[in-house]
Amino acid sequence: MKLISVNSNSNGFSARIEVYKRTKNDADKKVITFKPGDDVYTKTKLQVYEQVGFIQDMDATPGNETVIFLDFQT
């Protein structure tokens, strides 16, 4: 996973994160937009992200962009 950017606007926070996403034959690297409450595993369809959990919060402060994950399995 690689954090590309975090944005804040009137609709709330969103983050562009580079992840691997399942394709028909394999998995390809993609940049996907996530919002708080999104499940990384559900959006990527890859079991490797199952332990990552849900996105709980984001910080879009310049120089301190952060995505916080909440693992519901612990």
C-alpha positions as CSV (number, residue, x, y, z in Angstrom):
1,M,0.0,0.0,0.0
2,K,1.2,3.5,-0.8
3,L,-0.6,6.6,0.2
4,I,-0.8,9.0,-2.8
5,S,-2.9,11.8,-1.4
6,V,-5.6,12.7,1.2
7,N,-8.2,15.4,0.4
8,S,-10.8,17.2,2.5
9,N,-13.8,18.9,1.1
10,S,-17.5,19.6,1.8
11,N,-18.2,15.9,1.3
12,G,-15.6,14.8,3.9
13,F,-12.3,13.1,3.5
14,S,-11.0,10.8,0.7
15,A,-7.6,9.2,0.1
16,R,-6.1,7.9,-3.0
17,I,-4.1,4.8,-2.2
18,E,-2.1,2.6,-4.5
19,V,-3.0,-1.1,-3.8
20,Y,-3.1,-4.3,-5.7
21,K,-6.7,-5.2,-6.9
22,R,-7.9,-8.5,-8.1
23,T,-8.5,-8.9,-11.8
24,K,-9.8,-11.9,-13.8
25,N,-6.4,-13.6,-14.1
26,D,-4.2,-12.0,-11.4
27,A,-3.8,-8.8,-9.5
28,D,-2.8,-5.4,-10.8
29,K,-1.5,-2.3,-9.1
30,K,-4.2,0.4,-9.1
31,V,-4.8,3.7,-7.4
32,I,-8.2,3.5,-5.6
33,T,-10.1,6.3,-3.8
34,F,-11.1,5.3,-0.2
35,K,-13.3,7.1,2.3
36,P,-13.6,6.6,6.1
37,G,-15.6,3.4,6.7
38,D,-14.3,1.7,3.6
39,D,-13.1,-1.9,3.9
40,V,-9.8,-2.3,2.0
41,Y,-10.4,-6.0,1.5
42,T,-13.9,-5.5,0.0
43,K,-12.6,-2.8,-2.4
44,T,-9.6,-4.8,-3.6
45,K,-11.0,-8.4,-3.4
46,L,-7.6,-9.6,-2.3
47,Q,-7.2,-11.8,0.9
48,V,-3.8,-10.2,1.7
49,Y,-5.7,-7.0,2.7
50,E,-8.2,-8.8,4.9
51,Q,-6.2,-8.1,8.1
52,V,-5.8,-4.4,7.2
53,G,-9.4,-3.7,8.2
54,F,-11.5,-0.6,7.7
55,I,-10.5,3.0,7.3
56,Q,-11.4,4.7,10.5
57,D,-10.1,8.3,10.0
58,M,-8.0,10.5,7.8
59,D,-5.9,13.6,8.2
60,A,-5.4,16.0,5.3
61,T,-3.0,18.4,7.0
62,P,-0.3,19.3,4.5
63,G,2.9,17.4,5.4
64,N,1.0,15.2,7.8
65,E,-1.4,13.3,5.5
66,T,-2.5,10.1,7.3
67,V,-4.9,7.2,7.0
68,I,-5.9,5.4,10.2
69,F,-7.1,1.8,9.9
70,L,-9.4,-0.1,12.4
71,D,-9.1,-3.8,12.4
72,F,-12.4,-5.3,13.5
73,Q,-10.9,-8.8,13.8
74,T,-8.9,-8.1,16.9
